[in-house]
Amino acid sequence: MPNSSAILYRLENLHRDFKLNRGVVHVLRGLSLELPSHGWVALVGRSGSGKTTLLQLLGGLDRPTAGKILYQGKDLARLSQWRLTRLRRREFGFVFQSYHLLPELSAWENAALPALGWGEDRNRSYARAKELLESFGLKGRLHHRPPELSGGEQQRVAIARALINDPPVLLADEPTGNLDEASARQVVRIFQDLREKQGKTIIMVTHDSQIAALADFQFKLG
């Protein structure tokens, strides 16, 4: 468990319920835990245990039904939508299992898109996107669109997109779930480098016990 000075998130009696037809599904019930900064956290557990729900709450993509979710002392549930959106832009990068790239845009354009959407300088944004893609071994694929890329290449583009605004925290939901073994190893190596060389905080949902074993901390839900 991290010491108090290294705590990035503190969750206090966190609940998340979903209404389903005439009933209510209790996905998270009274969850309390602390997550460290500058490390790799693996969220593990059976299907339906609330791992993805928790990741969305940590990134401000959802709000809890009850309880507190403190990020650097700020209660995300109490922030206005405007402040939450600005916090997501500055602090969090998201990586999903299914990539979520725009098929009509090139790899280069997909990677630069979040910065351009926030009105950042166009030349600087494209230079940053190119630098990231080339560092991930995609120098010859900048102008290829997602259908022309392998799954591993698409996921590397998605990681570059998540890093375009240089966030301190990466939230990854099964980022290797759709990849073959070789591509998964490449993606895992990128996350390891981001933690070890850049001091990023990695919070990753994974079903893969071998990947989870590489993390600094594991939290099991369910």
C-alpha positions as CSV (number, residue, x, y, z in Angstrom):
1,M,0.0,0.0,0.0
2,P,1.4,3.5,-0.9
3,N,2.3,5.9,1.8
4,S,0.1,9.0,2.2
5,S,2.4,11.3,0.2
6,A,2.2,8.9,-2.9
7,I,-1.6,8.5,-3.0
8,L,-3.2,9.7,-6.2
9,Y,-6.7,8.4,-5.7
10,R,-8.7,7.8,-2.5
11,L,-12.0,6.1,-2.8
12,E,-14.4,6.3,0.1
13,N,-17.5,4.0,0.4
14,L,-18.0,4.2,-3.4
15,H,-21.2,2.9,-4.9
16,R,-22.3,2.6,-8.5
17,D,-25.8,1.3,-9.3
18,F,-27.5,0.9,-12.7
19,K,-31.2,0.8,-13.3
20,L,-32.1,-2.2,-15.4
21,N,-35.8,-2.6,-16.5
22,R,-37.6,-2.6,-13.1
23,G,-34.6,-3.5,-11.0
24,V,-31.3,-2.1,-9.9
25,V,-27.9,-3.7,-10.5
26,H,-25.3,-2.9,-7.8
27,V,-22.0,-3.0,-9.6
28,L,-19.8,-1.4,-6.9
29,R,-20.9,-1.6,-3.3
30,G,-19.1,0.5,-0.7
31,L,-15.6,0.3,-2.3
32,S,-12.8,2.0,-0.3
33,L,-9.2,1.9,-1.5
34,E,-6.2,4.0,-2.3
35,L,-4.3,4.0,-5.6
36,P,-0.7,5.2,-5.8
37,S,0.9,7.7,-8.2
38,H,3.9,7.0,-10.5
39,G,3.3,3.3,-10.7
40,W,1.4,0.6,-12.6
41,V,-1.9,-0.6,-11.0
42,A,-3.7,-3.7,-12.4
43,L,-7.4,-3.9,-11.8
44,V,-8.4,-7.6,-11.9
45,G,-11.4,-9.7,-11.1
46,R,-14.1,-11.8,-12.6
47,S,-16.3,-10.5,-15.4
48,G,-19.0,-8.3,-14.1
49,S,-17.0,-7.3,-11.0
50,G,-17.0,-3.7,-11.9
51,K,-13.5,-3.2,-13.3
52,T,-14.5,-1.2,-16.3
53,T,-17.1,0.8,-14.3
54,L,-14.4,1.7,-11.8
55,L,-12.0,2.8,-14.5
56,Q,-14.7,5.1,-16.0
57,L,-15.2,6.6,-12.6
58,L,-11.5,7.1,-12.1
59,G,-11.4,9.0,-15.4
60,G,-14.4,11.1,-14.8
61,L,-16.4,9.5,-17.6
62,D,-19.1,8.5,-15.1
63,R,-20.2,9.6,-11.7
64,P,-20.8,7.4,-8.6
65,T,-24.2,6.8,-7.2
66,A,-22.8,7.5,-3.7
67,G,-19.5,7.9,-2.0
68,K,-16.4,9.9,-2.8
69,I,-13.7,9.5,-5.4
70,L,-10.9,11.9,-4.6
71,Y,-8.2,12.6,-7.2
72,Q,-5.3,14.6,-5.7
73,G,-7.8,15.6,-3.1
74,K,-10.5,16.8,-5.5
75,D,-13.8,15.0,-5.3
76,L,-14.6,14.2,-8.9
77,A,-18.3,13.7,-8.1
78,R,-18.6,17.3,-7.0
79,L,-16.9,18.9,-10.0
80,S,-19.0,20.7,-12.6
81,Q,-19.1,19.1,-16.0
82,W,-17.0,21.9,-17.4
83,R,-14.3,21.5,-14.7
84,L,-14.4,17.7,-15.1
85,T,-13.9,18.0,-18.9
86,R,-10.9,20.3,-18.4
87,L,-9.5,17.9,-15.8
88,R,-9.9,14.9,-18.2
89,R,-8.1,16.9,-21.0
90,R,-5.2,17.8,-18.7
91,E,-4.8,14.7,-16.5
92,F,-6.1,11.6,-18.2
93,G,-5.3,9.6,-21.3
94,F,-7.7,6.8,-22.2
95,V,-6.9,3.6,-24.1
96,F,-9.7,1.1,-24.9
97,Q,-9.8,-2.5,-26.1
98,S,-11.4,-1.6,-29.4
99,Y,-9.1,1.3,-30.3
100,H,-12.0,3.7,-31.2
101,L,-10.0,5.3,-34.1
102,L,-11.9,7.3,-36.7
103,P,-11.7,5.2,-39.9
104,E,-11.7,8.1,-42.3
105,L,-8.6,9.7,-40.7
106,S,-5.0,8.7,-41.0
107,A,-3.0,7.4,-38.1
108,W,-1.3,10.8,-37.9
109,E,-4.6,12.6,-37.8
110,N,-6.1,10.2,-35.3
111,A,-3.2,10.7,-32.9
112,A,-3.3,14.5,-33.2
113,L,-7.1,14.8,-33.0
114,P,-7.6,15.4,-29.2
115,A,-5.1,18.3,-29.2
116,L,-6.6,19.9,-32.3
117,G,-10.1,19.5,-30.8
118,W,-8.9,21.7,-27.9
119,G,-7.6,24.4,-30.1
120,E,-3.9,23.6,-29.7
121,D,-1.4,24.9,-32.2
122,R,-1.8,22.7,-35.4
123,N,1.8,22.4,-36.3
124,R,2.9,21.6,-32.7
125,S,0.1,19.0,-32.4
126,Y,1.1,17.2,-35.6
127,A,4.7,17.4,-34.6
128,R,3.9,15.8,-31.3
129,A,1.7,13.1,-32.9
130,K,4.5,12.3,-35.4
131,E,7.1,12.0,-32.7
132,L,4.9,9.6,-30.7
133,L,4.0,7.4,-33.6
134,E,7.6,7.2,-34.8
135,S,8.7,6.3,-31.2
136,F,6.1,3.4,-31.4
137,G,7.6,2.0,-34.6
138,L,5.0,3.5,-36.9
139,K,7.1,5.9,-39.0
140,G,6.1,4.2,-42.2
141,R,2.4,4.1,-41.3
142,L,1.6,7.7,-40.6
143,H,-0.7,8.2,-43.6
144,H,-2.4,4.8,-43.3
145,R,-6.0,4.7,-42.2
146,P,-7.2,2.3,-39.5
147,P,-8.5,-0.4,-41.9
148,E,-5.0,-0.6,-43.4
149,L,-3.4,-1.2,-40.0
150,S,-3.1,-4.3,-37.9
151,G,-4.7,-4.5,-34.5
152,G,-1.4,-3.9,-32.8
153,E,-0.6,-0.9,-35.0
154,Q,-4.1,0.5,-34.3
155,Q,-3.6,0.1,-30.6
156,R,-0.2,1.9,-30.8
157,V,-2.0,4.8,-32.6
158,A,-4.6,4.8,-29.8
159,I,-1.8,5.0,-27.2
160,A,-0.2,7.9,-29.1
161,R,-3.6,9.7,-29.1
162,A,-4.0,9.1,-25.4
163,L,-0.6,10.7,-24.9
164,I,-1.0,13.7,-27.2
165,N,-1.7,16.2,-24.3
166,D,1.0,14.5,-22.1
167,P,-1.3,13.5,-19.3
168,P,0.3,12.1,-16.1
169,V,-2.3,9.3,-15.9
170,L,-3.2,6.6,-18.4
171,L,-6.4,4.6,-17.9
172,A,-6.4,1.5,-20.1
173,D,-9.3,-1.0,-20.4
174,E,-8.1,-4.4,-21.6
175,P,-5.6,-2.8,-24.1
176,T,-4.3,-6.2,-25.2
177,G,-7.6,-8.0,-25.2
178,N,-7.9,-7.9,-29.1
179,L,-4.3,-8.5,-29.8
180,D,-2.2,-11.6,-30.7
181,E,0.7,-12.5,-28.4
182,A,3.4,-10.6,-30.2
183,S,1.4,-7.4,-30.6
184,A,0.4,-7.6,-26.9
185,R,4.0,-7.8,-25.9
186,Q,4.8,-4.6,-27.9
187,V,1.9,-2.8,-26.2
188,V,2.9,-4.0,-22.7
189,R,6.5,-2.8,-23.4
190,I,5.2,0.7,-24.3
191,F,3.3,0.9,-21.0
192,Q,6.4,-0.3,-19.1
193,D,8.5,2.4,-20.7
194,L,5.9,5.0,-19.9
195,R,6.0,4.1,-16.3
196,E,9.8,3.5,-16.0
197,K,11.1,6.3,-18.2
198,Q,8.4,9.0,-18.0
199,G,6.9,8.4,-14.6
200,K,3.4,7.9,-15.9
201,T,0.7,6.4,-13.7
202,I,-0.8,3.4,-15.4
203,I,-4.2,2.0,-14.3
204,M,-5.1,-1.0,-16.3
205,V,-8.0,-3.4,-16.4
206,T,-6.8,-6.8,-17.5
207,H,-7.9,-10.4,-17.5
208,D,-4.4,-11.6,-18.3
209,S,-2.7,-12.8,-15.1
210,Q,0.8,-12.5,-16.7
211,I,0.3,-8.9,-17.6
212,A,-1.2,-8.2,-14.1
213,A,1.9,-9.7,-12.5
214,L,4.0,-7.0,-14.2
215,A,2.2,-4.3,-12.3
216,D,3.5,-2.7,-9.1
217,F,0.1,-3.1,-7.4
218,Q,-2.9,-5.4,-8.0
219,F,-6.4,-4.7,-6.8
220,K,-9.0,-7.5,-7.1
221,L,-12.6,-6.6,-7.4
222,G,-15.5,-9.0,-6.8
